[in-house]
């Protein structure tokens, strides 16, 4: 079952052309929703204007090689490995969800456009099922255990945050009903119902980009790269430099440091990172 293309059996009742048209429509909805989101939030305008402003306080000019190196670092760290997540559980959940989603979407497109009528589609059906399963594991782990309001504020898992939960619920619904639809192939009315729920969930996921957090996956790498450039050119987005408080020159510049912290300021500890916020 896991190595059988579920869309091949679907092609007996729905033509490959209709399936392909639906996929293209979802792509259009993502593009339109992302553009509308950018226009509404003015995120692109903010990034451009903020970059122009901070570059005025830059202490050095970055060459093409340095910018390319920063771009590669952004892709390997923030995109491929999600190193910005310091919580290992949150990071693993995110990676399972992200790679599961990418694998699920890519294999769906390949099977619909390349093997719509072929039950044996190489390794793609297996990758499709594994992608959906990975998405479910990471997504449900996040939903039931890792969400901030659930893990730290004692809010029940079934509490919905309006539009804020559209993205994760759309993801979970799409992957869950896709798996159930595939595993119940040939079960008549039940299989039809699960297919309808699968399509409804995916339509909600891709059709509500304007209101959900879907578009953040495009903004996040851009913001991470921009921040790296600001740190590298010394502009630091108007933030103060990272000083060594025991340095005499720094203490001369800020005379209140020795007064309040002494000549050799101690390590102030982990602060807010000392322990997980579970005091509800």
Backbone bond lengths (Angstrom), bond angles and torsions (degrees), N, CA, C in turn:
res aa  C-N    CA-C-N  psi(-1)  N-CA   C-N-CA  omega(-1)  CA-C   N-CA-C  phi
1 X - - - 1.459 - - 1.532 111.25 -
2 X 1.339 117.43 -41.69 1.457 120.88 -177.16 1.522 112.53 -70.85
3 X 1.312 117.10 -17.39 1.467 120.58 -179.42 1.528 111.80 -103.94
4 X 1.325 116.60 10.12 1.465 121.28 -179.49 1.529 109.88 -104.48
5 X 1.301 115.96 135.27 1.466 121.80 -179.35 1.520 110.18 -73.45
6 X 1.336 119.60 110.92 1.466 120.77 -177.26 1.524 113.05 -68.00
7 X 1.341 117.11 -24.16 1.462 119.86 -178.32 1.526 111.59 -77.18
8 X 1.341 117.21 -19.20 1.453 120.01 177.17 1.523 110.41 -67.13
9 X 1.339 116.07 -43.17 1.467 119.62 177.70 1.523 110.90 -69.42
10 X 1.330 116.15 -33.18 1.473 120.21 178.16 1.522 111.05 -65.85
11 X 1.346 117.03 -29.17 1.469 120.97 -177.15 1.528 112.45 -64.32
12 X 1.353 117.32 -15.32 1.466 120.04 177.30 1.522 111.52 -69.39
13 X 1.327 117.11 -25.36 1.467 120.77 -179.30 1.531 113.07 -115.17
14 X 1.312 117.02 -24.42 1.467 121.26 178.16 1.525 107.67 -126.62
15 X 1.314 117.28 125.35 1.461 120.80 -175.16 1.529 111.31 -66.96
16 X 1.340 117.88 149.51 1.463 121.29 177.22 1.521 112.52 -56.19
17 X 1.336 117.17 -32.88 1.459 120.52 178.96 1.512 112.05 -61.43
18 X 1.332 116.25 -40.07 1.475 120.37 178.95 1.525 110.14 -67.27
19 X 1.342 116.85 -42.62 1.461 120.42 178.66 1.532 110.82 -62.08
20 X 1.326 116.32 -42.89 1.455 120.31 179.64 1.528 111.34 -65.97
21 X 1.320 116.23 -38.68 1.464 119.99 178.35 1.526 110.23 -63.93
22 X 1.328 117.51 -37.25 1.469 121.05 178.72 1.526 110.50 -65.06
23 X 1.337 117.16 -43.81 1.464 120.22 178.91 1.529 110.38 -61.22
24 X 1.322 116.64 -44.47 1.468 120.57 179.26 1.522 110.75 -62.94
25 X 1.336 116.49 -38.09 1.464 120.10 177.89 1.516 111.29 -63.39
26 X 1.345 117.28 -39.98 1.462 120.51 178.65 1.536 110.64 -64.75
27 X 1.345 116.63 -37.82 1.467 120.26 177.58 1.529 110.27 -63.30
28 X 1.323 115.63 -42.92 1.473 120.05 178.27 1.523 110.61 -62.43
29 X 1.331 116.86 -41.38 1.464 120.34 179.93 1.528 111.26 -63.40
30 X 1.333 117.14 -38.58 1.464 120.36 178.14 1.524 110.45 -64.79
31 X 1.340 116.26 -44.88 1.466 120.05 -179.65 1.526 110.98 -63.54
32 X 1.315 116.40 -48.10 1.472 120.58 -178.97 1.528 110.47 -63.82
33 X 1.332 116.50 -44.06 1.461 119.77 -179.84 1.518 112.03 -63.27
34 X 1.337 116.71 -39.67 1.472 120.03 179.25 1.519 111.20 -66.37
35 X 1.329 116.72 -42.69 1.471 120.52 178.86 1.523 110.93 -63.71
36 X 1.334 116.62 -44.33 1.464 120.28 178.17 1.524 111.25 -63.05
37 X 1.334 116.29 -38.60 1.462 120.59 178.33 1.534 110.32 -63.53
38 X 1.327 116.48 -42.03 1.459 120.72 178.29 1.523 111.46 -64.44
39 X 1.322 116.06 -39.55 1.466 119.74 179.67 1.520 111.18 -68.89
40 X 1.342 115.72 -40.52 1.467 119.29 -177.91 1.527 111.84 -69.45
41 X 1.347 116.29 -47.60 1.461 120.72 -178.44 1.528 112.89 -84.05
42 X 1.340 115.80 -11.56 1.465 122.15 -178.20 1.530 111.18 55.01
43 X 1.342 115.49 37.90 1.460 120.39 -177.34 1.522 111.93 -66.68
44 X 1.353 117.20 -43.53 1.461 119.63 179.36 1.524 110.58 -63.12
45 X 1.333 116.15 -41.69 1.465 120.52 178.23 1.524 110.85 -62.91
46 X 1.344 116.03 -40.15 1.460 120.02 179.17 1.530 111.37 -63.25
47 X 1.337 116.51 -47.41 1.458 120.00 -179.50 1.521 111.15 -60.25
48 X 1.334 116.76 -42.70 1.455 120.56 -178.64 1.527 111.08 -65.71
49 X 1.334 116.20 -49.70 1.463 120.02 -177.60 1.532 111.18 -66.87
50 X 1.328 116.66 -38.59 1.466 119.91 179.01 1.523 110.96 -65.93
51 X 1.333 116.56 -40.02 1.463 120.44 178.19 1.522 110.70 -64.07
52 X 1.330 116.07 -42.08 1.471 119.78 179.31 1.524 110.97 -62.93
53 X 1.340 116.58 -40.08 1.464 121.05 -177.72 1.522 111.24 -69.47
54 X 1.318 116.70 -45.57 1.463 119.25 -176.81 1.523 112.25 -71.26
55 X 1.341 116.93 -28.74 1.465 119.00 179.64 1.535 111.41 -63.71
56 X 1.320 116.70 -22.64 1.459 119.78 179.12 1.524 111.52 -65.98
57 X 1.324 116.68 -26.68 1.463 120.21 -179.93 1.523 111.99 -102.06
58 X 1.343 116.86 12.76 1.461 120.55 179.45 1.527 110.31 -66.57
59 X 1.335 115.67 140.87 1.461 121.11 -179.11 1.522 112.27 -95.65
60 X 1.329 117.08 -11.10 1.457 120.16 179.22 1.536 108.48 -153.34
61 X 1.325 115.03 159.58 1.464 120.98 -179.87 1.523 109.48 -101.69
62 X 1.311 116.09 130.79 1.462 120.60 -179.18 1.521 110.22 -88.64
63 X 1.331 115.90 130.26 1.450 120.67 176.94 1.518 111.74 -81.03
64 X 1.315 115.43 173.82 1.458 120.24 -179.49 1.516 112.70 -62.26
65 X 1.344 116.57 -38.49 1.462 120.22 179.11 1.508 112.41 -63.55
66 X 1.333 116.24 -41.72 1.466 120.57 179.68 1.525 110.91 -66.34
67 X 1.334 116.85 -41.92 1.458 120.15 178.96 1.529 111.07 -64.76
68 X 1.332 115.82 -38.42 1.468 119.36 177.84 1.522 110.74 -64.54
69 X 1.337 115.80 -40.17 1.475 120.09 178.77 1.526 110.54 -64.22
70 X 1.337 116.62 -40.12 1.466 120.29 178.39 1.528 110.96 -66.33
71 X 1.328 116.46 -36.61 1.470 120.34 178.13 1.525 110.75 -65.08
72 X 1.336 115.81 -42.27 1.465 119.92 178.46 1.522 110.63 -64.53
73 X 1.340 116.74 -41.21 1.463 120.90 177.70 1.517 111.41 -62.24
74 X 1.335 115.83 -39.66 1.471 119.90 178.67 1.524 110.88 -62.85
75 X 1.334 115.96 -43.10 1.469 119.86 -179.37 1.528 110.86 -65.27
76 X 1.330 116.86 -44.93 1.464 120.17 -176.38 1.527 112.32 -73.06
77 X 1.320 117.38 -36.06 1.472 120.21 -176.15 1.526 112.70 -90.44
78 X 1.336 116.84 -63.47 1.460 119.90 -174.29 1.528 113.61 -74.59
79 X 1.329 117.82 -30.80 1.467 120.41 -175.79 1.535 111.59 -93.83
80 X 1.329 117.50 -58.39 1.461 120.73 -172.37 1.523 114.24 -77.60
81 X 1.332 117.60 -32.27 1.476 119.88 -175.80 1.518 113.64 -119.63
82 X 1.343 118.14 -4.87 1.476 122.29 177.89 1.528 112.17 50.31
83 X 1.324 115.92 48.34 1.463 120.40 -175.67 1.524 113.14 -69.15
84 X 1.347 117.28 -12.33 1.467 118.85 179.93 1.518 112.44 -70.12
85 X 1.353 116.97 -17.99 1.462 120.42 177.22 1.531 108.63 -81.69
86 X 1.311 117.45 112.00 1.459 121.37 -179.42 1.529 111.47 -81.33
87 X 1.325 116.61 -23.17 1.458 121.00 176.31 1.522 108.87 -80.91
88 X 1.327 117.37 117.25 1.460 120.96 -174.51 1.527 112.48 -62.61
89 X 1.335 117.69 -35.67 1.462 121.13 179.67 1.530 110.17 -66.90
90 X 1.319 116.04 -44.25 1.465 120.77 179.26 1.522 110.52 -64.29
91 X 1.319 115.64 -39.23 1.463 119.99 -179.55 1.524 111.09 -66.21
92 X 1.331 117.19 -45.30 1.458 120.76 -179.68 1.519 110.92 -64.66
93 X 1.326 116.64 -42.17 1.455 120.58 177.80 1.527 110.86 -60.32
94 X 1.322 115.64 -43.20 1.470 120.46 179.72 1.527 111.06 -63.61
95 X 1.338 117.11 -43.51 1.455 120.30 -178.76 1.526 111.78 -66.32
96 X 1.332 117.20 -40.35 1.465 120.41 176.94 1.523 110.65 -61.71
97 X 1.319 115.76 -43.42 1.464 120.27 -179.84 1.518 110.98 -67.57
98 X 1.328 116.85 -46.15 1.467 120.62 -176.48 1.523 112.00 -64.52
99 X 1.341 116.45 -52.32 1.463 118.62 -178.21 1.528 111.49 -68.42
100 X 1.327 116.47 -33.39 1.456 119.16 175.75 1.521 111.38 -63.15
101 X 1.336 116.50 -42.52 1.467 121.13 179.54 1.526 110.81 -64.00
102 X 1.341 116.93 -47.09 1.467 120.81 -179.37 1.531 110.36 -60.90
103 X 1.328 116.78 -45.99 1.460 121.06 -179.43 1.529 111.13 -64.21
104 X 1.314 116.12 -40.83 1.459 121.50 -179.54 1.529 111.11 -64.94
105 X 1.327 117.40 -46.27 1.466 121.52 -177.90 1.525 111.29 -68.06
106 X 1.330 116.91 -45.56 1.468 120.56 -178.90 1.527 110.48 -63.08
107 X 1.326 117.25 -46.40 1.464 119.91 -178.76 1.532 111.39 -67.15
108 X 1.331 117.29 -33.04 1.472 119.98 175.14 1.520 110.32 -61.40
109 X 1.339 116.25 -47.94 1.463 120.31 -179.70 1.526 111.42 -63.11
110 X 1.315 117.38 -42.30 1.471 120.89 -179.04 1.528 110.44 -63.31
111 X 1.327 117.47 -45.29 1.474 119.88 -177.62 1.521 111.71 -69.07
112 X 1.332 117.96 -37.72 1.458 120.03 -178.34 1.520 111.79 -72.94
113 X 1.335 116.88 -39.07 1.467 119.70 -177.59 1.532 113.26 -90.04
114 X 1.329 116.90 -22.68 1.457 118.74 -177.01 1.511 115.88 -112.66
115 X 1.349 117.58 -26.32 1.472 120.55 -175.03 1.533 110.97 -136.75
116 X 1.324 117.52 37.48 1.462 120.82 -172.79 1.524 113.48 -60.59
117 X 1.332 117.67 -26.54 1.468 120.26 -178.29 1.526 112.47 -115.97
118 X 1.326 117.53 9.67 1.465 121.66 -177.54 1.521 110.69 -111.15
119 X 1.330 116.47 117.85 1.460 120.55 -179.91 1.518 111.54 -65.28
120 X 1.326 116.10 -38.89 1.458 120.79 177.82 1.528 108.23 -92.53
121 X 1.306 116.60 107.12 1.472 121.56 -176.60 1.516 110.50 -119.85
122 X 1.328 116.24 40.61 1.455 119.75 -179.73 1.516 111.70 67.08
123 X 1.310 115.26 -137.75 1.463 120.79 -178.20 1.522 112.18 -87.51
124 X 1.328 118.20 -5.78 1.459 120.63 -173.46 1.531 114.36 -63.05
125 X 1.327 120.36 -41.79 1.472 118.89 176.85 1.530 112.75 -59.42
126 X 1.342 116.44 -41.60 1.465 119.67 178.29 1.522 110.39 -63.92
127 X 1.330 116.87 -42.76 1.468 120.52 178.52 1.526 110.90 -64.37
128 X 1.328 116.88 -35.18 1.468 121.81 178.44 1.523 110.09 -62.87
129 X 1.328 116.42 -47.27 1.462 120.57 179.91 1.532 111.52 -67.64
130 X 1.326 117.21 -41.07 1.467 120.34 179.06 1.521 111.01 -66.32
131 X 1.328 116.73 -37.49 1.467 120.04 177.48 1.523 111.34 -63.40
132 X 1.328 117.12 -45.79 1.463 120.99 178.85 1.525 110.89 -63.64
133 X 1.347 116.58 -40.11 1.461 120.55 179.49 1.528 110.95 -65.86
134 X 1.334 117.24 -43.39 1.464 120.93 178.05 1.522 110.76 -61.80
135 X 1.319 116.23 -41.66 1.462 120.71 178.02 1.521 110.59 -60.69
136 X 1.325 116.45 -43.21 1.468 120.67 179.83 1.526 111.45 -64.09
137 X 1.328 117.17 -44.83 1.464 120.57 -178.96 1.524 110.31 -60.86
138 X 1.334 116.80 -51.48 1.454 120.07 -179.73 1.512 112.99 -65.85
139 X 1.340 116.40 -41.03 1.455 120.63 -177.89 1.511 114.04 -69.09
140 X 1.333 116.91 -44.63 1.463 119.22 179.66 1.537 111.58 -70.83
141 X 1.312 116.57 -33.56 1.465 120.58 175.23 1.523 109.72 -60.58
142 X 1.323 115.68 -43.96 1.468 120.29 177.19 1.523 111.18 -64.89
143 X 1.332 116.85 -45.32 1.469 120.83 -173.55 1.529 112.02 -66.27
144 X 1.320 117.36 -43.69 1.457 120.41 -174.80 1.523 114.80 -87.29
145 X 1.330 117.96 -22.15 1.461 118.41 -169.77 1.527 116.12 -131.94
146 X 1.334 118.80 -29.09 1.455 120.05 -169.43 1.518 113.69 -104.85
147 X 1.310 118.90 -23.25 1.472 119.87 -179.30 1.519 110.53 -50.08
148 X 1.321 117.33 139.54 1.463 122.16 -175.45 1.520 111.74 -57.13
149 X 1.328 117.09 -46.18 1.463 118.39 -176.36 1.524 111.87 -70.27
150 X 1.343 117.06 -26.60 1.462 120.52 177.91 1.524 110.78 -80.94
151 X 1.349 116.90 -47.09 1.462 121.23 -174.72 1.525 113.03 -77.08
152 X 1.338 118.02 -32.11 1.461 120.05 -171.89 1.524 114.75 -115.25
153 X 1.323 117.39 -19.44 1.461 119.56 -175.62 1.523 113.30 -114.91
154 X 1.321 116.95 0.04 1.453 120.01 175.78 1.512 114.73 73.51
155 X 1.340 117.97 15.48 1.458 120.97 178.38 1.532 109.16 -74.84
156 X 1.309 116.93 140.26 1.465 120.71 -179.15 1.524 110.81 -66.58
157 X 1.336 116.08 148.38 1.456 120.97 -175.86 1.527 112.35 -62.28
158 X 1.330 116.83 -26.98 1.457 119.60 -176.49 1.532 112.86 -86.83
159 X 1.338 117.10 2.84 1.463 120.27 176.58 1.527 108.79 -74.64
160 X 1.334 116.81 125.80 1.457 121.57 -178.16 1.520 110.82 -100.45
161 X 1.320 115.15 139.54 1.455 121.35 -178.20 1.520 110.47 -105.41
162 X 1.318 116.41 49.18 1.458 121.21 175.98 1.514 113.19 51.99
163 X 1.339 115.60 -129.76 1.461 121.40 -178.03 1.523 112.10 -66.30
164 X 1.331 117.34 -23.71 1.454 120.44 -177.67 1.517 113.53 -63.10
165 X 1.339 117.09 -24.00 1.465 120.99 -178.36 1.524 113.11 -101.75
166 X 1.334 117.60 3.49 1.463 120.16 -178.34 1.521 111.90 -58.92
167 X 1.327 115.86 -42.14 1.460 119.87 -175.04 1.524 111.90 -64.82
168 X 1.331 117.29 -53.93 1.462 120.13 -176.50 1.530 110.97 -67.48
169 X 1.338 117.49 -37.35 1.458 119.45 178.42 1.531 111.31 -67.96
170 X 1.331 116.28 -37.33 1.458 119.94 176.41 1.519 111.16 -64.30
171 X 1.335 116.16 -41.62 1.467 120.61 177.37 1.523 111.50 -61.06
172 X 1.339 115.31 -51.28 1.460 120.06 -177.00 1.528 111.46 -64.13
173 X 1.328 116.43 -41.63 1.457 119.68 179.29 1.517 111.94 -63.59
174 X 1.339 116.29 -44.28 1.463 120.34 -179.41 1.519 111.50 -61.98
175 X 1.336 117.43 -49.51 1.463 120.55 -177.95 1.527 112.02 -67.99
176 X 1.331 117.07 -41.45 1.468 120.90 -177.90 1.517 111.95 -64.78
177 X 1.326 116.06 -50.41 1.462 119.35 -177.70 1.533 111.68 -70.90
178 X 1.346 117.00 -27.52 1.461 119.72 175.70 1.525 109.93 -65.06
179 X 1.318 116.94 -45.60 1.466 120.79 178.84 1.529 110.91 -63.21
180 X 1.328 116.25 -47.58 1.471 119.68 -178.74 1.521 111.35 -64.10
181 X 1.322 116.91 -38.12 1.472 120.70 177.77 1.523 110.52 -62.44
182 X 1.333 116.61 -44.42 1.461 120.60 -179.77 1.530 111.79 -66.78
183 X 1.333 116.77 -40.99 1.464 120.52 -176.20 1.527 112.78 -74.27
184 X 1.340 117.24 -18.82 1.473 120.25 179.65 1.521 111.53 -105.60
185 X 1.329 116.10 19.31 1.462 119.73 -178.74 1.528 110.27 -55.52
186 X 1.320 115.64 128.36 1.457 120.79 -178.62 1.514 113.91 92.34
187 X 1.344 116.87 4.32 1.468 120.59 -177.90 1.520 112.97 -91.86
188 X 1.317 117.83 16.97 1.454 121.67 173.78 1.515 114.36 69.29
189 X 1.346 115.75 -125.58 1.466 121.72 -173.94 1.519 112.07 -61.67
190 X 1.330 117.51 -37.97 1.463 120.61 179.79 1.523 110.43 -62.43
191 X 1.313 116.48 -43.38 1.459 120.49 179.43 1.527 111.04 -64.52
192 X 1.315 117.14 -39.22 1.474 121.38 177.88 1.520 110.94 -63.67
193 X 1.344 116.00 -42.66 1.463 120.38 179.06 1.527 111.05 -62.11
194 X 1.326 116.50 -43.54 1.460 120.36 -179.72 1.524 111.22 -66.74
195 X 1.324 117.26 -34.60 1.460 120.33 176.37 1.524 110.84 -65.50
196 X 1.334 116.35 -42.06 1.471 120.36 178.45 1.527 110.25 -61.74
197 X 1.341 116.56 -42.10 1.468 120.46 178.67 1.529 111.07 -66.63
198 X 1.334 116.64 -36.01 1.467 121.88 176.54 1.532 110.35 -61.17
199 X 1.317 116.96 -48.60 1.462 121.32 -179.81 1.529 110.76 -66.70
200 X 1.333 116.31 -40.32 1.474 119.37 179.62 1.526 110.71 -62.67
201 X 1.332 116.74 -43.11 1.468 120.97 -179.44 1.523 111.44 -65.08
202 X 1.337 116.62 -44.16 1.462 119.29 -179.89 1.523 111.32 -66.84
203 X 1.334 117.05 -33.70 1.463 120.25 177.29 1.525 110.39 -66.63
204 X 1.334 115.89 -40.39 1.463 119.57 176.21 1.525 110.43 -63.99
205 X 1.332 117.15 -43.03 1.464 121.56 -178.66 1.523 111.42 -60.42
206 X 1.329 116.43 -51.14 1.466 120.09 -174.69 1.528 113.25 -87.29
207 X 1.324 116.21 -18.84 1.461 118.93 -177.76 1.517 114.61 -92.68
208 X 1.339 117.28 -7.02 1.469 119.93 -178.65 1.530 111.69 -115.26
209 X 1.342 116.46 27.04 1.465 120.71 -179.01 1.527 111.04 -56.19
210 X 1.315 116.75 -37.98 1.467 121.30 -178.33 1.522 111.96 -60.38
211 X 1.349 116.91 -33.18 1.468 120.55 -176.14 1.529 112.95 -101.82
212 X 1.321 118.21 -14.87 1.459 120.63 -174.49 1.525 111.06 -101.55
213 X 1.342 115.32 -171.81 1.459 121.41 179.60 1.534 111.84 -95.89
214 X 1.318 116.89 15.53 1.458 120.85 -177.68 1.525 111.17 -59.50
215 X 1.333 116.75 -43.29 1.464 120.62 -174.04 1.524 112.80 -66.60
216 X 1.344 117.65 -16.00 1.464 118.84 -176.34 1.529 111.66 -65.78
217 X 1.338 117.13 -21.94 1.465 119.46 179.56 1.530 111.08 -67.84
218 X 1.347 117.00 -20.79 1.454 119.89 176.35 1.533 111.16 -88.99
219 X 1.342 116.95 -33.42 1.460 120.50 -177.89 1.523 112.32 -77.65
220 X 1.323 116.41 -33.19 1.458 121.29 -173.87 1.529 112.87 -57.60
221 X 1.344 120.25 -50.70 1.473 119.19 178.70 1.522 112.64 -61.86
222 X 1.348 116.57 -38.83 1.463 119.82 -179.90 1.520 110.84 -63.58
223 X 1.344 116.43 -42.53 1.460 120.27 179.55 1.525 110.97 -66.23
224 X 1.339 117.45 -39.40 1.467 121.18 179.83 1.528 110.54 -64.96
225 X 1.328 116.52 -42.92 1.467 120.27 178.91 1.527 110.78 -64.29
226 X 1.317 117.01 -42.96 1.461 121.25 179.80 1.528 110.93 -61.84
227 X 1.317 116.80 -40.23 1.462 120.75 179.06 1.526 111.14 -65.52
228 X 1.331 117.63 -40.25 1.462 120.63 178.59 1.519 110.89 -62.92
229 X 1.341 116.24 -39.88 1.463 119.92 178.56 1.528 111.02 -64.26
230 X 1.336 116.52 -39.34 1.461 120.31 179.66 1.522 111.55 -65.42
231 X 1.325 116.71 -37.64 1.461 119.86 178.35 1.522 110.70 -71.05
232 X 1.342 116.66 -36.72 1.461 120.63 -176.73 1.525 112.34 -72.97
233 X 1.331 117.78 -35.73 1.467 119.02 -178.94 1.525 113.00 -88.86
234 X 1.336 116.59 -0.51 1.456 120.64 175.05 1.509 115.37 85.41
235 X 1.342 118.25 0.23 1.466 119.36 -179.31 1.522 111.61 -73.50
236 X 1.340 117.01 -33.12 1.468 123.71 174.01 1.528 113.08 53.73
237 X 1.309 117.17 23.56 1.470 121.71 177.25 1.537 110.99 51.31
238 X 1.326 114.77 42.31 1.472 122.83 177.72 1.522 113.60 66.79
239 X 1.322 118.35 13.95 1.453 121.48 174.93 1.529 109.59 -84.28
240 X 1.340 119.16 153.01 1.471 120.51 178.90 1.520 111.19 -67.07
241 X 1.316 115.65 157.95 1.457 120.32 178.02 1.523 110.51 -65.43
242 X 1.328 115.73 159.35 1.464 121.95 177.81 1.531 107.96 -88.25
243 X 1.332 116.24 92.64 1.457 121.11 -172.45 1.528 112.65 -85.77
244 X 1.334 114.43 155.00 1.460 122.18 168.42 1.523 106.42 -91.85
245 X 1.333 117.32 106.95 1.471 121.17 -171.76 1.522 113.30 -67.65
246 X 1.321 117.65 -15.06 1.463 119.87 178.00 1.537 112.23 -89.44
247 X 1.338 116.50 -5.50 1.464 121.28 179.44 1.529 109.77 -70.83
248 X 1.359 119.11 124.64 1.481 121.80 -179.58 1.524 113.21 -56.03
249 X 1.356 117.32 -36.40 1.458 119.63 -179.57 1.527 111.45 -67.69
250 X 1.320 115.39 -34.72 1.465 119.45 177.46 1.524 110.05 -70.65
251 X 1.330 116.91 -39.21 1.463 120.37 178.48 1.523 111.38 -67.94
252 X 1.333 116.02 -31.12 1.466 118.99 176.01 1.526 110.71 -70.23
253 X 1.326 116.02 -33.84 1.459 120.48 178.83 1.518 111.52 -73.54
254 X 1.335 115.58 -33.90 1.469 120.90 179.63 1.528 108.05 -124.52
255 X 1.331 118.55 84.53 1.483 122.43 -173.70 1.523 114.28 -60.54
256 X 1.314 118.96 -19.77 1.463 119.95 -177.73 1.533 112.47 -77.07
257 X 1.339 117.93 -11.82 1.467 119.90 179.19 1.528 111.16 -63.15
258 X 1.359 119.65 -53.56 1.471 119.47 178.33 1.525 112.28 -62.20
259 X 1.328 115.55 -32.06 1.468 118.89 -177.59 1.514 111.52 -65.48
260 X 1.313 116.60 -40.90 1.467 120.18 -175.87 1.528 113.52 -98.17
261 X 1.342 117.66 -30.20 1.465 120.60 -174.02 1.519 113.83 -115.50
262 X 1.341 117.17 -7.48 1.458 119.98 -179.58 1.518 111.55 87.85
263 X 1.337 115.44 175.19 1.460 120.67 -177.94 1.521 112.33 -69.78
264 X 1.327 115.68 -30.67 1.466 120.02 -179.66 1.529 108.97 -125.46
265 X 1.340 117.70 81.02 1.472 121.33 -175.06 1.520 111.88 -54.60
266 X 1.316 117.50 131.81 1.468 120.76 -179.12 1.517 111.69 -72.60
267 X 1.314 115.74 162.87 1.450 120.88 172.94 1.527 107.85 -64.69
268 X 1.326 115.87 123.02 1.466 120.02 -173.11 1.529 113.11 -78.62
269 X 1.335 117.60 -1.48 1.463 119.82 176.10 1.511 113.13 88.13
270 X 1.301 115.84 -174.87 1.464 122.04 -175.96 1.516 113.36 -77.57
271 X 1.341 116.26 -18.00 1.455 118.65 179.21 1.514 112.43 61.01
272 X 1.338 116.28 -127.80 1.460 121.38 -176.47 1.520 111.99 -66.16
273 X 1.336 117.28 -20.51 1.466 120.95 -179.41 1.527 112.68 -86.87
274 X 1.339 116.69 5.44 1.451 119.65 -176.07 1.537 111.46 -61.42
275 X 1.329 117.89 -40.53 1.463 121.08 -178.26 1.522 109.91 -150.80
276 X 1.305 115.61 160.88 1.464 120.35 179.83 1.515 110.03 -68.99
277 X 1.369 117.74 142.42 1.450 121.64 -179.72 1.528 111.61 -75.96
278 X 1.328 117.08 86.10 1.464 121.41 -179.61 1.520 111.74 -125.19
279 X 1.338 116.64 42.19 1.466 120.43 -176.03 1.523 112.73 -105.64
280 X 1.309 117.25 40.50 1.452 119.84 178.31 1.516 109.23 -91.01
